[in-house]
Amino acid sequence: MGRRRARNRASSSPRAALTGCVAPDGFYSAGTTVTFAEDANAGWTFTGWQVDLSGLTNPQSLTVNDELLARADFNTDPVLLAITTLTSPSTTAGADDFTLTVDGAGFTPDSIAFVGGAFRAPTFVSSSRLTVPIFAADVVNAGAFQVGVSNFPTGAVCSAFVGRPFTVLNP
């Protein structure tokens, strides 16, 4: 039997631990049962497992038969931070200033927005909607940039982040 890799990655880096084995990231013989567990730091809420695990059950075990990846997601809100749609998802180069509507989940009144890597103060509408100003200077040239939303717990050096591409079309 070959050795298979089990990997554990924490999204938004509060803390995630792989228990029941020597190291949290390594190679294990096929058939080995590996248990994944999360432990959220203050200000964070565990919002679920991703990739080869799913749901909120904690801890969870998997039998290693191939490469595994378990990602623990965290947010400052008990809902997984997500962007589902941008309205409108594109504009034409040279457009005037406008307000972009960002729909998703896990937004808070303290959520912050990024447009092409630059901070923008969003307007909090609800836990599923923010509006973000887009300036004419952002859309001078055709191309694409990322619109993102972050949630930071008080005093944290990392954040929950989610992004979505926004397209600027040729006129």
C-alpha positions, 0 to 999 in steps of 0.5 A: 500500500502506498502512502497518501497525503492528508492536509489541513488548512485553516481559512482566515487563520484562527486555528485548525488542528488535525488530531489523532496523528503525529503531525497536522500535515503529512503522509499516511499509509492508505487506510489510516483514519485521520481526525480533523478538528477546529478550535476557533480563537476569540472573535472568530466563529467556525463556519464549516468545513470545505473541500474533502469535508463538509458541514459543521460537525466537529471533529470529523474523521476521514480514511486516507485512500488518496490525497485529502484536503480539509479546510476549516472556514471561519468568520466574525459572523456565524455565517460563511462569508460569501459573495454570490452576485455583483450587480452589475458584474461588468461595465464599459471602460470610461463609465461614470461613477456608480454604486455596485451592489454586492450580494452574498452572506456573512456581511456585518456592519463592520465589513470592509470592501476592496476594489482592485486592492484599494479599500472602499467604505461599503454601505451595510444594507443587510447581512446579505447585501453591501453597496460599494462605490466604484469611481470612474478612475477604476474603470478607465481601461478595459480589463478586470479587477477583484471586488472583495469583502473582509471581516476582521475581529477586533484586534486581529491581524488576519481577516475572513476574505472573499472576492469576485471578479469585476469586468471592464469591457471595451466601449 
